[in-house]
Structure formats: structure tokens, C-alpha cells
Amino acid sequence: MAYENILVETSGPVGLIRLNRPKALNALSDGLVTDMEKALNAFEDDPAIGVIVVTGSEKAFAAGADIKEMAGFGYMDAYLNDFITKKWGRLATCRKPTIAAVAGYALGGGCELAMMADIIIAADTAKFGQPEVTIGTIPGAGGTQRLTRAIGKAKAMEMCLTGRMMDAAEAERSGLVARVVPAADLLDEAMKLAERIAGMSRPVTMMVKECVNRAYEATLAEGLLFERRVFHSTFALEDQKEGMSAFGEKRQPAFKGK
Ligand code: HXC
């Protein structure tokens, strides 16, 4: 399927979405977000795909929601259409593991989009920020919530109240990103990471993700119970038998995804 605002490709079990509005620094227009939602749906439905990577360009992962598009909105445009965050949220609801590979600006909705992925891997050029306050609004796709959970109140408050950007080194130090790599290696590293995850048992990776995400939603006792129930369920998988036999036989496991 051809899209206007993104480029989509696959590499073995990895689905790759490149945001592609270079002239607008990948500003997240309604068209782009609609394309991305469709591409994510297609990858989620495709049994050959195990992991999804979202990336931007060298200069920008995404410089935020499209300010020119939303400048004239009234409250009813935003409210009745559940202003685009409904579509954006698709990345956060993917059941397959997702990786955001971020180079350059990840601002406003761009930072929020990256935080919807399971793992952020950053180029040394990456800059994260929630500058909405500087244009008279607030983060609307999780910036005040996911950023606070990722880096803590002090830094999140400072960033959301001032619009200050955080560079890649600070983002790694603060726990926002899993790893920083040289910009030239970003996509290779992200794809390698994706392939490594895609080589594990598919249902197990999906279960891991569900359990880690549960930590954001539940009390410790509930989360531990959820984890234990899911852990027990892995013993129903052929992949668990294969993984543990392979260990005993000193060979690599060949997971079947069931
Ligand atoms: C629309 C944008 C844009 C955006 C950049 N552009 N960001 N267009 N929406 N968010 C456009 C510029 O207008 C310009 O178009 C072109 O991209 C290049 O941008 P420049 O500003 O010329 O580049 P540069 O000087 O390098 O500065 C880069 C920048 C700056 C620091 C990233 O563009 C910037 O501050 N952008 C806005 C960042 C921001 O405030 N984001 C938050 C948006 S609100 P022309 O046609 O002039 O060449 C948000 C709310 C989300 O995200 C809520 C959830 C729904």
C-alpha cells in the first residue's frame, strides 16, 4: 500500500515505518497520523511481522503536531474529533513490540509518539522536548504523563513548564532512552535490536511487553499477580519446551511462535 506521508518497508520479521514529511520536519499532520495508524494496523495483522520500528529523518524524528494545521482549531474541532490523539495512540496499543529510532528533534507530539514505543533508541543528535507551553498549549498525547513516569517529576516539570530540550546523553542518563548510538548507526542498530527481539518466541515477547506495561497501571501486588499468571501460562507454549530443551542440549532454540 502506498502512503503519502510515510515510507513503509519490511526486513524479514521487522516492519519499518519512516515518517516522511521532510519539509515540515515530520510534523504530525492528520494525514501522517492516519497513514501511520493504517501501517501499524497492517503490521499488527501480518503474521510475518514480529517487531515494528518507527523512525524519522536525520534532522527530525518529528517536530510535533502540525502547528499550522491546528492553529485555527476551536474547542469543538478538538473535542468532537478527539483531536488526533485517538489515532496517535495506535502505537501505544500495538501488541507486538515496538521501537522508536530517534535522530534529531523529537518535540511535542514527536516526543510523545516516541514515548508510546516500547523502547526508544536515540542517535547522539537526538533532542527531546515538550515545547507546547511556548505556543500556548500543553502536551496532549501523554507528555505530562509518560515523560513524568520515565524521567521523574523534577525534570518532567521543568521540561513541560519551560519547553527546554534534553539532549541524547541527558535522555539516556534520565532513563528516557534505552541506548544512544552514533547517528550514522541509528537505523542499523534499531534494526539489529528489532531482529534480536523478533528471533525470540513471538507470544513470549508479547507477554513480556504486557507485563512490563502492567507496571504502569497496577499496584505492585496486582502487577506481581498478573506477571505470575502470565509466567505460568508460558508453560503451555511449545516455545518454552523448545527454549529449555535447547539450553540443556547446548544449541540455539528454534522458536515457532506458539
Ligand atoms: C508545522 C513545522 C513544525 C510543526 C517545524 N515545522 N515544526 N510545521 N508544525 N510542529 C516547519 C517549519 O514551519 C518550517 O516550514 C520547516 O518545518 C522547517 O522548520 P524551521 O523552523 O525552519 O527549522 P529550524 O530553524 O531548524 O528549527 C527546528 C525546530 C522548529 C526547533 C524544530 O521548527 C520548531 O520549534 N518547531 C516547532 C516545535 C514545536 O513547538 N512542537 C510542538 C508542537 S505542539 P517552512 O514552510 O517555514 O519552511 C504539539 C502538541 C501535541 O506537538 C499534542 C498532541 C496532539
Boltz pocket constraint, residues with backbone or C-beta under 6 A from the ligand:
constraints:
  - pocket:
      binder: B
      contacts: [[A, 22], [A, 23], [A, 24], [A, 25], [A, 27], [A, 28], [A, 63], [A, 64], [A, 65], [A, 66], [A, 67], [A, 68], [A, 69], [A, 83], [A, 84], [A, 85], [A, 105], [A, 107], [A, 108], [A, 109], [A, 110], [A, 131], [A, 132], [A, 135], [A, 138], [A, 139], [A, 140], [A, 141]]
      max_distance: 6.0
